[in-house]
Amino acid sequence: MIDKIKSYLKRLEKNQHLIIEELNVTKKQTNEIEWANIYHDSIRGKVWLENLPLNVGRWAGNYSFFYVLHRILNDYQPKNILELGLGESTKIISTYLDNFLTNSNHIVVEHNPDWVESFKEKFKLNERTKIELLELELKNINGFEVNSYKDFDLKLTNDFDFYIVDGPFGADRFSRYDIISLVKNFEKNKEFIILFDDTNRRGEQETCDEICSILKKNKIIYHTFNYSGNKASTVIASDKYKFSTSF
């Protein structure tokens, strides 16, 4: 009997990590269902959002990401929006420009002309949504090769108050690092919100950590929070927009 118990405990110990992993997956899925309900409740009454077809998850953002995006657009009404990566979030922002943010401008950086053409065939962008096509190149960041937009520093000279980072393709380390060049130029009184997707991954989280380090070094007051469903996204915001970290 004792030998059977010992054998059972050994098997249990061997499978413990699988049990924990399965519990974590279940927790993420449960969180995502809750975020889906929160998102749909939050857009109720905005028929133009209720009727907007979205492909949620996988390469696109998840429900926690889209909820936070919607709340920022609705509550803070940013005037100048920079989005890295053309996709489902572009639909939401452009639809907001059609119906609510009538004085706002939106620039989307994308590297793939075929994807741009395909996207435009299926979705009509607002005239104040402009696409900036920039090729991809590999850059060495802290000893690691990272996908970057070519001439990003030269092309993106406008001032923005809302930054959505969901491109280019992720890297294992210091992913989506182009945003750093913009953050380095923030003045002490700069008001901003950065919404960074996929921060459940190491590379994206490292870049977020570096953003916070730069802000701290330059004595810019900021607030940050991770929103998690089956994926995670991170908000980093100046003091004016601090409540975007508690939606």
RONUDREN-388923 format. One record per residue: residue in one letter; residue number from 1; y, x, z negated of N, C-alpha, C in turn. Coordinates in nm, 2 decimals. Atoms other than C-alpha are relative to their C-alpha. Layout:
BEGIN
(rec 'A', NUM, (Y, X, Z), (Y, X, Z), (Y, X, Z))
...
This chain:
BEGIN
(rec 'M', 1, (-0.12, 0.08, 0.00), (0.00, 0.00, 0.00), (0.13, 0.09, 0.00))
(rec 'I', 2, (-0.12, -0.09, 0.00), (0.24, 0.28, -0.09), (0.02, 0.07, 0.13))
(rec 'D', 3, (-0.01, -0.07, -0.13), (0.16, 0.46, 0.23), (0.06, -0.09, 0.11))
(rec 'K', 4, (-0.06, 0.10, -0.10), (0.24, 0.14, 0.43), (0.15, -0.01, -0.02))
(rec 'I', 5, (-0.14, 0.01, 0.03), (0.57, 0.11, 0.25), (0.08, 0.12, 0.05))
(rec 'K', 6, (-0.07, -0.12, -0.05), (0.66, 0.47, 0.32), (0.01, 0.01, 0.15))
(rec 'S', 7, (0.00, 0.00, -0.15), (0.56, 0.43, 0.69), (0.11, -0.10, 0.05))
(rec 'Y', 8, (-0.10, 0.10, -0.04), (0.78, 0.12, 0.71), (0.14, 0.05, -0.02))
(rec 'L', 9, (-0.14, -0.05, 0.03), (1.08, 0.29, 0.55), (0.04, 0.11, 0.10))
(rec 'K', 10, (-0.02, -0.10, -0.10), (1.04, 0.58, 0.79), (0.04, -0.06, 0.14))
(rec 'R', 11, (-0.03, 0.07, -0.13), (1.04, 0.34, 1.09), (0.14, -0.06, -0.01))
(rec 'L', 12, (-0.13, 0.06, 0.02), (1.34, 0.16, 0.94), (0.11, 0.10, 0.01))
(rec 'E', 13, (-0.10, -0.11, -0.01), (1.53, 0.49, 0.90), (0.02, 0.04, 0.14))
(rec 'K', 14, (-0.01, -0.05, -0.13), (1.45, 0.59, 1.25), (0.08, -0.10, 0.09))
(rec 'N', 15, (-0.07, 0.10, -0.08), (1.59, 0.26, 1.39), (0.13, -0.05, -0.06))
(rec 'Q', 16, (-0.12, 0.04, 0.06), (1.88, 0.24, 1.16), (0.13, 0.00, 0.09))
(rec 'H', 17, (-0.11, -0.02, -0.08), (2.13, 0.37, 1.41), (0.01, -0.11, 0.11))
(rec 'L', 18, (0.01, 0.11, -0.10), (2.01, 0.11, 1.67), (0.05, -0.13, -0.06))
(rec 'I', 19, (-0.04, 0.13, 0.06), (2.06, -0.17, 1.42), (0.15, 0.00, -0.02))
(rec 'I', 20, (-0.14, -0.02, 0.02), (2.41, -0.04, 1.33), (0.08, -0.02, 0.14))
(rec 'E', 21, (-0.06, 0.01, -0.13), (2.49, -0.01, 1.70), (0.01, -0.15, 0.05))
(rec 'E', 22, (0.00, 0.14, -0.04), (2.38, -0.37, 1.77), (0.09, -0.08, -0.08))
(rec 'L', 23, (-0.09, 0.08, 0.08), (2.58, -0.50, 1.48), (0.15, 0.02, 0.05))
(rec 'N', 24, (-0.13, -0.03, -0.05), (2.89, -0.32, 1.61), (0.03, -0.07, 0.13))
(rec 'V', 25, (-0.02, 0.07, -0.13), (2.84, -0.47, 1.96), (0.02, -0.15, -0.03))
(rec 'T', 26, (-0.02, 0.14, 0.03), (2.80, -0.82, 1.81), (0.14, -0.03, -0.06))
(rec 'K', 27, (-0.14, 0.01, 0.06), (3.12, -0.77, 1.60), (0.11, 0.00, 0.11))
(rec 'K', 28, (-0.10, -0.01, -0.10), (3.31, -0.67, 1.91), (0.00, -0.13, 0.09))
(rec 'Q', 29, (0.01, 0.12, -0.08), (3.18, -0.97, 2.11), (0.06, -0.12, -0.07))
(rec 'T', 30, (-0.06, 0.11, 0.08), (3.28, -1.20, 1.82), (0.15, 0.01, 0.00))
(rec 'N', 31, (-0.15, -0.02, 0.00), (3.63, -1.05, 1.81), (0.05, -0.04, 0.13))
(rec 'E', 32, (-0.05, 0.03, -0.13), (3.66, -1.09, 2.18), (0.01, -0.16, 0.02))
(rec 'I', 33, (0.00, 0.14, -0.01), (3.57, -1.46, 2.17), (0.12, -0.06, -0.08))
(rec 'E', 34, (-0.11, 0.04, 0.08), (3.83, -1.51, 1.89), (0.13, 0.03, 0.08))
(rec 'W', 35, (-0.12, -0.03, -0.07), (4.10, -1.33, 2.10), (0.01, -0.09, 0.12))
(rec 'A', 36, (-0.01, 0.09, -0.11), (4.01, -1.55, 2.40), (0.06, -0.13, -0.04))
(rec 'N', 37, (-0.06, 0.13, 0.05), (4.08, -1.86, 2.20), (0.15, 0.01, -0.04))
(rec 'I', 38, (-0.14, -0.02, 0.04), (4.40, -1.71, 2.06), (0.09, 0.01, 0.13))
(rec 'Y', 39, (-0.08, -0.01, -0.12), (4.52, -1.62, 2.41), (0.02, -0.14, 0.06))
(rec 'H', 40, (-0.02, 0.13, -0.07), (4.45, -1.97, 2.56), (0.09, -0.09, -0.08))
(rec 'D', 41, (-0.09, 0.09, 0.08), (4.62, -2.14, 2.26), (0.14, 0.05, 0.02))
(rec 'S', 42, (-0.13, -0.05, -0.01), (4.92, -1.91, 2.30), (0.08, -0.03, 0.13))
(rec 'I', 43, (-0.07, 0.03, -0.13), (4.99, -2.00, 2.67), (0.00, -0.15, 0.02))
(rec 'R', 44, (0.00, 0.14, -0.01), (4.94, -2.37, 2.61), (0.14, -0.05, 0.03))
(rec 'G', 45, (-0.13, 0.05, -0.03), (5.23, -2.56, 2.77), (0.07, 0.08, 0.11))
(rec 'K', 46, (-0.05, -0.08, -0.11), (5.31, -2.28, 3.02), (-0.10, -0.02, 0.12))
(rec 'V', 47, (0.09, 0.03, -0.11), (5.14, -2.44, 3.32), (-0.02, 0.11, 0.10))
(rec 'W', 48, (0.01, -0.11, -0.09), (5.21, -2.15, 3.54), (-0.09, 0.12, -0.05))
(rec 'L', 49, (0.09, -0.09, 0.05), (5.01, -1.93, 3.31), (-0.14, -0.06, -0.01))
(rec 'E', 50, (0.13, 0.07, 0.01), (4.74, -2.18, 3.24), (-0.08, -0.01, 0.13))
(rec 'N', 51, (0.07, 0.01, -0.14), (4.67, -2.21, 3.62), (-0.01, 0.13, 0.07))
(rec 'L', 52, (0.01, -0.13, -0.06), (4.68, -1.84, 3.68), (-0.14, 0.06, -0.01))
(rec 'P', 53, (0.14, -0.05, 0.01), (4.33, -1.71, 3.77), (0.00, 0.15, -0.04))
(rec 'L', 54, (0.01, -0.14, 0.04), (4.25, -1.39, 3.59), (-0.15, 0.05, -0.01))
(rec 'N', 55, (0.13, -0.06, 0.02), (3.95, -1.16, 3.59), (0.01, 0.09, -0.12))
(rec 'V', 56, (-0.02, -0.07, 0.13), (3.92, -1.05, 3.23), (-0.12, 0.09, -0.03))
(rec 'G', 57, (0.11, -0.09, 0.04), (3.72, -0.75, 3.11), (-0.04, 0.10, 0.11))
(rec 'R', 58, (0.05, -0.10, -0.09), (3.53, -0.47, 3.28), (0.12, 0.10, 0.02))
(rec 'W', 59, (-0.11, -0.09, -0.03), (3.79, -0.26, 3.46), (0.14, -0.05, -0.04))
(rec 'A', 60, (-0.13, 0.07, 0.03), (4.07, -0.51, 3.38), (0.01, 0.00, -0.16))
(rec 'G', 61, (-0.02, 0.02, 0.15), (4.22, -0.57, 3.03), (-0.09, -0.11, -0.05))
(rec 'N', 62, (0.07, 0.11, 0.06), (4.04, -0.78, 2.78), (0.10, -0.10, -0.06))
(rec 'Y', 63, (-0.09, 0.10, 0.05), (4.17, -1.08, 2.59), (0.10, 0.04, -0.10))
(rec 'S', 64, (-0.10, -0.04, 0.10), (4.34, -0.90, 2.31), (0.11, 0.07, 0.07))
(rec 'F', 65, (-0.11, -0.06, -0.08), (4.53, -0.69, 2.57), (0.09, -0.10, 0.07))
(rec 'F', 66, (-0.08, 0.10, -0.07), (4.64, -1.00, 2.77), (0.08, -0.08, -0.10))
(rec 'Y', 67, (-0.08, 0.07, 0.10), (4.74, -1.18, 2.45), (0.13, 0.08, -0.04))
(rec 'V', 68, (-0.11, -0.08, 0.04), (4.96, -0.89, 2.34), (0.10, 0.01, 0.11))
(rec 'L', 69, (-0.08, -0.01, -0.11), (5.10, -0.85, 2.69), (0.09, -0.13, 0.01))
(rec 'H', 70, (-0.07, 0.13, -0.01), (5.19, -1.22, 2.70), (0.11, -0.02, -0.11))
(rec 'R', 71, (-0.09, 0.01, 0.11), (5.35, -1.21, 2.36), (0.13, 0.09, 0.02))
(rec 'I', 72, (-0.11, -0.09, -0.03), (5.57, -0.91, 2.45), (0.09, -0.06, 0.10))
(rec 'L', 73, (-0.08, 0.05, -0.11), (5.69, -1.07, 2.77), (0.07, -0.13, -0.05))
(rec 'N', 74, (-0.06, 0.13, 0.05), (5.75, -1.41, 2.60), (0.10, 0.02, -0.11))
(rec 'D', 75, (-0.08, -0.01, 0.12), (5.90, -1.29, 2.27), (0.12, 0.09, 0.02))
(rec 'Y', 76, (-0.10, -0.10, -0.01), (6.10, -0.99, 2.38), (0.07, 0.01, 0.13))
(rec 'Q', 77, (-0.06, 0.01, -0.14), (6.18, -1.06, 2.75), (0.06, 0.13, 0.05))
(rec 'P', 78, (-0.05, -0.14, -0.05), (6.20, -0.69, 2.86), (0.06, -0.01, 0.14))
(rec 'K', 79, (-0.07, 0.00, -0.12), (6.44, -0.62, 3.14), (-0.05, 0.09, 0.11))
(rec 'N', 80, (0.05, -0.10, -0.09), (6.28, -0.32, 3.30), (-0.14, 0.04, -0.04))
(rec 'I', 81, (0.15, -0.02, 0.03), (5.90, -0.29, 3.31), (-0.06, 0.10, 0.09))
(rec 'L', 82, (0.08, -0.10, -0.08), (5.69, 0.00, 3.42), (-0.14, -0.02, -0.03))
(rec 'E', 83, (0.15, 0.02, 0.01), (5.32, -0.06, 3.48), (-0.07, 0.11, 0.08))
(rec 'L', 84, (0.08, -0.10, -0.06), (5.08, 0.22, 3.55), (-0.14, -0.05, 0.03))
(rec 'G', 85, (0.12, 0.06, -0.04), (4.79, 0.08, 3.75), (0.02, -0.14, 0.04))
(rec 'L', 86, (-0.01, 0.14, -0.05), (4.79, -0.23, 3.97), (-0.13, -0.08, -0.03))
(rec 'G', 87, (0.12, 0.08, 0.03), (4.56, -0.51, 3.85), (0.04, -0.13, -0.06))
(rec 'E', 88, (-0.02, 0.14, 0.05), (4.53, -0.83, 3.65), (0.12, -0.02, -0.08))
(rec 'S', 89, (-0.13, 0.01, 0.08), (4.82, -0.75, 3.42), (0.12, -0.01, 0.09))
(rec 'T', 90, (-0.11, 0.01, -0.09), (5.04, -0.72, 3.73), (0.02, -0.15, 0.04))
(rec 'K', 91, (-0.01, 0.14, -0.02), (4.96, -1.09, 3.80), (0.08, -0.07, -0.10))
(rec 'I', 92, (-0.07, 0.06, 0.11), (5.08, -1.19, 3.46), (0.15, 0.03, 0.00))
(rec 'I', 93, (-0.14, -0.04, 0.01), (5.40, -0.99, 3.47), (0.07, -0.06, 0.12))
(rec 'S', 94, (-0.07, 0.06, -0.12), (5.49, -1.10, 3.83), (0.01, -0.15, -0.01))
(rec 'T', 95, (-0.01, 0.14, 0.03), (5.42, -1.46, 3.73), (0.11, -0.03, -0.10))
(rec 'Y', 96, (-0.11, 0.01, 0.09), (5.65, -1.42, 3.44), (0.13, 0.02, 0.07))
(rec 'L', 97, (-0.13, -0.02, -0.08), (5.92, -1.29, 3.68), (0.03, -0.12, 0.08))
(rec 'D', 98, (-0.02, 0.12, -0.08), (5.87, -1.60, 3.89), (0.06, -0.12, -0.08))
(rec 'N', 99, (-0.02, 0.12, 0.08), (5.90, -1.85, 3.60), (0.09, 0.02, -0.12))
(rec 'F', 100, (-0.06, -0.01, 0.14), (6.06, -1.70, 3.29), (0.10, 0.12, 0.00))
(rec 'L', 101, (-0.08, -0.12, 0.00), (6.20, -1.34, 3.33), (0.08, 0.01, 0.13))
(rec 'T', 102, (-0.07, 0.01, -0.13), (6.44, -1.42, 3.61), (0.10, 0.11, 0.02))
(rec 'N', 103, (-0.09, -0.11, -0.01), (6.66, -1.12, 3.54), (-0.07, 0.14, -0.02))
(rec 'S', 104, (0.08, -0.12, 0.03), (6.38, -0.86, 3.49), (-0.05, 0.06, 0.13))
(rec 'N', 105, (0.06, -0.07, -0.11), (6.25, -0.59, 3.72), (-0.13, 0.07, -0.04))
(rec 'H', 106, (0.14, -0.05, 0.02), (5.90, -0.45, 3.75), (-0.05, 0.10, 0.10))
(rec 'I', 107, (0.05, -0.10, -0.09), (5.77, -0.13, 3.90), (-0.15, 0.03, -0.04))
(rec 'V', 108, (0.14, -0.03, 0.02), (5.40, -0.07, 3.94), (-0.04, 0.13, 0.08))
(rec 'V', 109, (0.04, -0.12, -0.06), (5.26, 0.27, 4.01), (-0.15, -0.01, 0.03))
(rec 'E', 110, (0.14, 0.02, -0.05), (4.93, 0.27, 4.21), (-0.03, 0.12, 0.10))
(rec 'H', 111, (0.04, -0.12, -0.09), (4.74, 0.55, 4.40), (-0.07, -0.05, 0.12))
(rec 'N', 112, (0.09, 0.03, -0.11), (4.52, 0.35, 4.63), (0.06, -0.11, 0.09))
(rec 'P', 113, (-0.06, 0.09, -0.09), (4.68, 0.19, 4.94), (-0.09, -0.11, 0.04))
(rec 'D', 114, (0.09, 0.10, -0.04), (4.37, 0.00, 5.03), (-0.01, -0.11, -0.11))
(rec 'W', 115, (0.00, 0.10, 0.11), (4.36, -0.17, 4.69), (0.13, -0.08, 0.00))
(rec 'V', 116, (-0.12, 0.08, 0.00), (4.73, -0.26, 4.72), (0.00, -0.10, 0.11))
(rec 'E', 117, (0.01, 0.09, -0.11), (4.67, -0.42, 5.06), (-0.09, -0.12, -0.04))
(rec 'S', 118, (0.09, 0.10, 0.04), (4.37, -0.61, 4.92), (0.06, -0.10, -0.10))
(rec 'F', 119, (-0.06, 0.08, 0.10), (4.56, -0.73, 4.62), (0.11, -0.09, 0.06))
(rec 'K', 120, (-0.11, 0.08, -0.05), (4.86, -0.85, 4.82), (-0.05, -0.11, 0.09))
(rec 'E', 121, (0.06, 0.10, -0.08), (4.63, -1.05, 5.05), (-0.04, -0.12, -0.09))
(rec 'K', 122, (0.05, 0.10, 0.09), (4.51, -1.25, 4.75), (0.11, -0.06, -0.10))
(rec 'F', 123, (-0.10, 0.04, 0.10), (4.82, -1.27, 4.53), (0.14, 0.04, 0.05))
(rec 'K', 124, (-0.14, -0.02, -0.05), (5.19, -1.31, 4.62), (0.08, 0.06, -0.12))
(rec 'L', 125, (-0.08, -0.06, 0.10), (5.40, -1.07, 4.42), (0.15, -0.05, 0.00))
(rec 'N', 126, (-0.14, 0.03, 0.00), (5.75, -1.16, 4.30), (0.08, 0.11, 0.07))
(rec 'E', 127, (-0.08, -0.10, -0.07), (6.02, -0.99, 4.50), (0.06, 0.11, -0.08))
(rec 'R', 128, (-0.05, -0.10, 0.09), (6.14, -0.80, 4.19), (-0.12, 0.09, -0.06))
(rec 'T', 129, (0.11, -0.09, 0.03), (5.79, -0.65, 4.15), (-0.01, 0.10, 0.12))
(rec 'K', 130, (0.01, -0.10, -0.10), (5.79, -0.32, 4.34), (-0.12, 0.09, -0.02))
(rec 'I', 131, (0.11, -0.09, 0.01), (5.49, -0.10, 4.41), (0.04, 0.14, 0.04))
(rec 'E', 132, (-0.02, -0.14, -0.03), (5.53, 0.28, 4.40), (-0.13, 0.07, 0.02))
(rec 'L', 133, (0.13, -0.07, -0.03), (5.24, 0.45, 4.58), (0.01, 0.15, -0.02))
(rec 'L', 134, (0.00, -0.14, 0.03), (5.17, 0.79, 4.44), (-0.15, 0.05, 0.01))
(rec 'E', 135, (0.13, -0.06, -0.01), (4.87, 1.00, 4.53), (-0.05, 0.05, -0.14))
(rec 'L', 136, (0.06, -0.07, 0.12), (4.63, 1.13, 4.26), (-0.02, 0.15, 0.02))
(rec 'E', 137, (0.03, -0.14, 0.00), (4.60, 1.49, 4.17), (-0.06, 0.04, -0.14))
(rec 'L', 138, (0.05, -0.04, 0.13), (4.42, 1.68, 3.90), (0.10, 0.10, -0.06))
(rec 'K', 139, (-0.08, -0.09, 0.07), (4.63, 1.85, 3.64), (-0.07, 0.05, -0.12))
(rec 'N', 140, (0.06, -0.06, 0.12), (4.53, 2.09, 3.36), (0.09, -0.04, -0.12))
(rec 'I', 141, (-0.07, 0.04, 0.12), (4.63, 1.93, 3.03), (-0.08, 0.05, -0.12))
(rec 'N', 142, (0.06, -0.05, 0.12), (4.55, 2.13, 2.72), (-0.14, 0.06, 0.03))
(rec 'G', 143, (0.12, -0.06, -0.04), (4.27, 2.30, 2.91), (-0.10, -0.09, 0.06))
(rec 'F', 144, (0.09, 0.10, -0.05), (4.12, 1.98, 3.05), (0.06, -0.05, 0.13))
(rec 'E', 145, (-0.04, 0.06, -0.13), (4.13, 1.84, 3.41), (0.02, -0.15, -0.02))
(rec 'V', 146, (-0.04, 0.14, 0.02), (4.31, 1.50, 3.41), (0.06, -0.06, 0.12))
(rec 'N', 147, (-0.06, 0.07, -0.11), (4.38, 1.25, 3.68), (0.15, -0.03, -0.03))
(rec 'S', 148, (-0.14, 0.02, 0.02), (4.76, 1.23, 3.73), (0.06, -0.05, 0.13))
(rec 'Y', 149, (-0.07, 0.04, -0.12), (5.01, 1.07, 3.97), (0.09, 0.11, 0.05))
(rec 'K', 150, (-0.08, -0.11, -0.06), (5.16, 1.32, 4.21), (0.15, -0.03, 0.00))
(rec 'D', 151, (-0.15, 0.01, -0.01), (5.54, 1.37, 4.18), (0.04, -0.12, -0.10))
(rec 'F', 152, (-0.03, 0.11, 0.09), (5.54, 1.11, 3.89), (0.14, 0.03, -0.06))
(rec 'D', 153, (-0.13, -0.03, 0.06), (5.83, 1.29, 3.72), (0.12, -0.02, 0.09))
(rec 'L', 154, (-0.11, 0.01, -0.10), (6.04, 1.29, 4.04), (0.03, -0.14, 0.04))
(rec 'K', 155, (-0.01, 0.14, -0.05), (5.98, 0.93, 4.14), (0.05, -0.10, -0.11))
(rec 'L', 156, (-0.03, 0.10, 0.10), (6.01, 0.75, 3.81), (0.12, 0.05, -0.09))
(rec 'T', 157, (-0.12, -0.05, 0.06), (6.37, 0.82, 3.71), (0.08, -0.11, -0.07))
(rec 'N', 158, (-0.07, 0.11, 0.06), (6.47, 0.47, 3.60), (-0.03, 0.00, -0.15))
(rec 'D', 159, (0.02, 0.02, 0.15), (6.50, 0.37, 3.23), (-0.07, -0.13, -0.02))
(rec 'F', 160, (0.08, 0.12, 0.02), (6.25, 0.12, 3.11), (0.00, -0.04, -0.15))
(rec 'D', 161, (0.01, 0.04, 0.14), (6.21, -0.08, 2.79), (-0.15, -0.05, -0.03))
(rec 'F', 162, (0.14, 0.03, 0.02), (5.84, -0.18, 2.84), (-0.09, 0.08, 0.09))
(rec 'Y', 163, (0.10, -0.09, -0.08), (5.56, 0.05, 2.95), (-0.14, -0.05, -0.02))
(rec 'I', 164, (0.14, 0.03, 0.01), (5.21, -0.06, 3.03), (-0.08, 0.11, 0.06))
(rec 'V', 165, (0.08, -0.11, -0.04), (4.96, 0.22, 3.06), (-0.14, -0.04, 0.02))
(rec 'D', 166, (0.14, 0.04, -0.03), (4.64, 0.12, 3.24), (-0.05, 0.07, 0.12))
(rec 'G', 167, (0.03, -0.08, -0.12), (4.62, 0.39, 3.51), (0.06, 0.13, -0.02))
(rec 'P', 168, (0.11, 0.01, -0.10), (4.52, 0.61, 3.67), (-0.14, -0.01, -0.06))
(rec 'F', 169, (0.14, 0.00, 0.05), (4.14, 0.64, 3.63), (0.00, 0.08, -0.13))
(rec 'G', 170, (0.00, -0.07, 0.12), (4.06, 0.75, 3.28), (-0.07, 0.14, 0.01))
(rec 'A', 171, (0.07, -0.13, 0.01), (3.95, 1.10, 3.18), (-0.05, 0.02, -0.14))
(rec 'D', 172, (0.06, -0.02, 0.13), (3.74, 1.23, 2.90), (0.09, 0.04, -0.11))
(rec 'R', 173, (-0.10, -0.05, 0.09), (4.03, 1.41, 2.74), (0.14, -0.02, 0.05))
(rec 'F', 174, (-0.14, 0.02, -0.03), (4.40, 1.34, 2.73), (0.03, -0.08, 0.12))
(rec 'S', 175, (0.00, 0.09, -0.11), (4.37, 1.05, 2.96), (0.13, -0.07, 0.02))
(rec 'R', 176, (-0.12, 0.07, -0.04), (4.66, 0.89, 3.15), (0.12, 0.06, -0.07))
(rec 'Y', 177, (-0.10, -0.08, 0.07), (4.89, 1.16, 3.04), (0.14, 0.00, 0.06))
(rec 'D', 178, (-0.13, 0.00, -0.06), (5.18, 1.09, 3.28), (0.11, -0.06, -0.09))
(rec 'I', 179, (-0.10, 0.07, 0.09), (5.35, 0.87, 3.02), (0.07, 0.10, -0.09))
(rec 'I', 180, (-0.06, -0.10, 0.09), (5.41, 1.19, 2.81), (0.13, 0.05, 0.05))
(rec 'S', 181, (-0.12, -0.06, -0.06), (5.67, 1.32, 3.05), (0.12, -0.09, -0.02))
(rec 'L', 182, (-0.11, 0.10, 0.03), (5.88, 1.00, 3.00), (0.03, 0.00, -0.15))
(rec 'V', 183, (-0.03, 0.01, 0.15), (5.84, 0.99, 2.62), (0.07, 0.12, -0.05))
(rec 'K', 184, (-0.07, -0.12, 0.03), (5.96, 1.35, 2.60), (0.15, -0.01, 0.02))
(rec 'N', 185, (-0.14, 0.02, -0.03), (6.29, 1.23, 2.74), (0.07, -0.11, -0.08))
(rec 'F', 186, (-0.05, 0.11, 0.07), (6.34, 0.94, 2.50), (0.11, 0.06, -0.09))
(rec 'E', 187, (-0.11, -0.03, 0.10), (6.68, 0.96, 2.31), (-0.04, -0.06, -0.13))
(rec 'K', 188, (0.03, 0.05, 0.13), (6.68, 0.90, 1.94), (0.02, -0.15, -0.02))
(rec 'N', 189, (-0.02, 0.14, 0.02), (6.82, 0.55, 1.98), (-0.07, -0.08, 0.11))
(rec 'K', 190, (0.07, 0.07, -0.10), (6.58, 0.46, 2.26), (-0.08, -0.12, -0.06))
(rec 'E', 191, (0.08, 0.11, 0.04), (6.43, 0.11, 2.23), (-0.11, -0.03, 0.10))
(rec 'F', 192, (0.11, 0.00, -0.10), (6.09, 0.07, 2.38), (-0.13, -0.07, -0.06))
(rec 'I', 193, (0.14, 0.03, 0.04), (5.74, -0.08, 2.37), (-0.09, 0.06, 0.10))
(rec 'I', 194, (0.10, -0.05, -0.08), (5.44, 0.10, 2.50), (-0.13, -0.07, -0.03))
(rec 'L', 195, (0.13, 0.07, 0.01), (5.12, -0.10, 2.56), (-0.11, 0.09, 0.07))
(rec 'F', 196, (0.10, -0.10, -0.05), (4.83, 0.15, 2.61), (-0.14, -0.06, 0.00))
(rec 'D', 197, (0.14, 0.06, -0.01), (4.49, 0.01, 2.73), (-0.11, 0.10, -0.02))
(rec 'D', 198, (0.13, -0.08, 0.01), (4.14, 0.14, 2.66), (0.01, 0.11, -0.11))
(rec 'T', 199, (-0.01, -0.10, 0.11), (4.23, 0.33, 2.34), (-0.12, 0.00, -0.09))
(rec 'N', 200, (0.13, -0.02, 0.07), (3.88, 0.28, 2.21), (-0.07, 0.12, 0.05))
(rec 'R', 201, (0.05, -0.12, -0.06), (3.81, 0.58, 2.43), (0.08, 0.12, -0.05))
(rec 'R', 202, (-0.06, -0.12, 0.06), (3.88, 0.93, 2.31), (0.12, 0.05, 0.08))
(rec 'G', 203, (-0.10, -0.05, -0.08), (4.09, 1.04, 2.60), (0.13, -0.07, -0.01))
(rec 'E', 204, (-0.12, 0.08, 0.01), (4.33, 0.75, 2.58), (0.06, 0.01, -0.14))
(rec 'Q', 205, (-0.04, -0.01, 0.14), (4.35, 0.78, 2.20), (0.08, 0.13, -0.02))
(rec 'E', 206, (-0.06, -0.13, 0.01), (4.44, 1.15, 2.23), (0.14, -0.01, 0.05))
(rec 'T', 207, (-0.13, 0.01, -0.06), (4.73, 1.07, 2.46), (0.09, -0.09, -0.09))
(rec 'C', 208, (-0.08, 0.08, 0.10), (4.85, 0.80, 2.21), (0.04, 0.08, -0.12))
(rec 'D', 209, (-0.03, -0.09, 0.11), (4.83, 1.05, 1.93), (0.11, 0.09, 0.03))
(rec 'E', 210, (-0.11, -0.10, -0.04), (5.05, 1.29, 2.13), (0.13, -0.07, 0.01))
(rec 'I', 211, (-0.12, 0.07, -0.01), (5.30, 1.02, 2.20), (0.06, -0.01, -0.14))
(rec 'C', 212, (-0.05, 0.01, 0.13), (5.33, 0.96, 1.83), (0.05, 0.13, -0.06))
(rec 'S', 213, (-0.04, -0.13, 0.04), (5.36, 1.33, 1.76), (0.14, 0.03, 0.05))
(rec 'I', 214, (-0.13, -0.03, -0.07), (5.65, 1.36, 2.01), (0.11, -0.08, -0.07))
(rec 'L', 215, (-0.10, 0.09, 0.06), (5.83, 1.06, 1.86), (0.04, 0.05, -0.14))
(rec 'K', 216, (-0.03, -0.05, 0.13), (5.79, 1.20, 1.51), (0.08, 0.13, 0.00))
(rec 'K', 217, (-0.07, -0.12, -0.01), (5.91, 1.54, 1.61), (0.14, -0.02, 0.04))
(rec 'N', 218, (-0.14, 0.03, -0.05), (6.22, 1.39, 1.78), (0.07, -0.10, -0.10))
(rec 'K', 219, (-0.06, 0.09, 0.10), (6.28, 1.17, 1.47), (0.04, -0.13, 0.05))
(rec 'I', 220, (-0.01, 0.13, -0.05), (6.24, 0.85, 1.66), (-0.09, -0.09, -0.08))
(rec 'I', 221, (0.08, 0.09, 0.08), (6.13, 0.57, 1.43), (-0.09, -0.09, 0.09))
(rec 'Y', 222, (0.10, 0.08, -0.09), (5.82, 0.39, 1.57), (-0.10, -0.06, -0.09))
(rec 'H', 223, (0.10, 0.08, 0.06), (5.55, 0.15, 1.47), (-0.12, -0.01, 0.10))
(rec 'T', 224, (0.12, 0.00, -0.09), (5.19, 0.14, 1.60), (-0.11, -0.09, -0.06))
(rec 'F', 225, (0.11, 0.08, 0.04), (4.89, -0.08, 1.59), (-0.10, -0.01, 0.11))
(rec 'N', 226, (0.11, 0.02, -0.10), (4.55, -0.11, 1.76), (-0.05, -0.15, -0.01))
(rec 'Y', 227, (0.05, 0.13, -0.02), (4.44, -0.45, 1.89), (-0.14, 0.01, 0.06))
(rec 'S', 228, (0.14, -0.03, -0.04), (4.06, -0.46, 1.92), (-0.08, -0.13, 0.03))
(rec 'G', 229, (0.10, 0.10, -0.03), (3.82, -0.70, 2.09), (-0.13, 0.07, 0.04))
(rec 'N', 230, (0.11, -0.09, -0.05), (3.53, -0.56, 2.30), (0.05, 0.13, 0.05))
(rec 'K', 231, (-0.07, -0.13, -0.03), (3.78, -0.29, 2.40), (0.12, 0.00, -0.09))
(rec 'A', 232, (-0.12, -0.01, 0.09), (4.10, -0.17, 2.22), (0.12, 0.04, 0.09))
(rec 'S', 233, (-0.13, -0.04, -0.05), (4.46, -0.14, 2.32), (0.10, 0.03, -0.11))
(rec 'T', 234, (-0.09, -0.05, 0.10), (4.74, 0.02, 2.13), (0.15, -0.03, 0.03))
(rec 'V', 235, (-0.15, 0.02, -0.01), (5.11, -0.08, 2.08), (0.07, 0.11, -0.08))
(rec 'I', 236, (-0.09, -0.09, 0.07), (5.36, 0.19, 2.00), (0.14, -0.05, 0.04))
(rec 'A', 237, (-0.13, 0.07, -0.03), (5.71, 0.04, 1.96), (0.11, 0.06, -0.09))
(rec 'S', 238, (-0.12, -0.04, 0.08), (6.06, 0.14, 1.84), (0.02, -0.11, -0.11))
(rec 'D', 239, (-0.02, 0.09, 0.11), (6.20, -0.03, 1.53), (0.04, -0.14, 0.04))
(rec 'K', 240, (-0.05, 0.13, -0.04), (6.37, -0.31, 1.72), (-0.12, -0.09, 0.04))
(rec 'Y', 241, (0.12, 0.08, -0.05), (6.02, -0.42, 1.85), (-0.11, 0.01, -0.10))
(rec 'K', 242, (0.10, -0.03, 0.09), (5.83, -0.35, 1.53), (-0.10, -0.12, -0.02))
(rec 'F', 243, (0.09, 0.11, 0.02), (5.68, -0.70, 1.51), (-0.10, -0.02, 0.11))
(rec 'S', 244, (0.10, 0.00, -0.10), (5.49, -0.64, 1.83), (-0.13, 0.07, -0.05))
(rec 'T', 245, (0.12, -0.06, 0.06), (5.25, -0.45, 1.60), (-0.07, -0.10, -0.10))
(rec 'S', 246, (0.06, 0.10, 0.10), (5.17, -0.77, 1.40), (-0.02, -0.14, 0.07))
(rec 'F', 247, (0.02, 0.13, -0.07), (5.11, -1.04, 1.67), (-0.12, -0.07, -0.05))
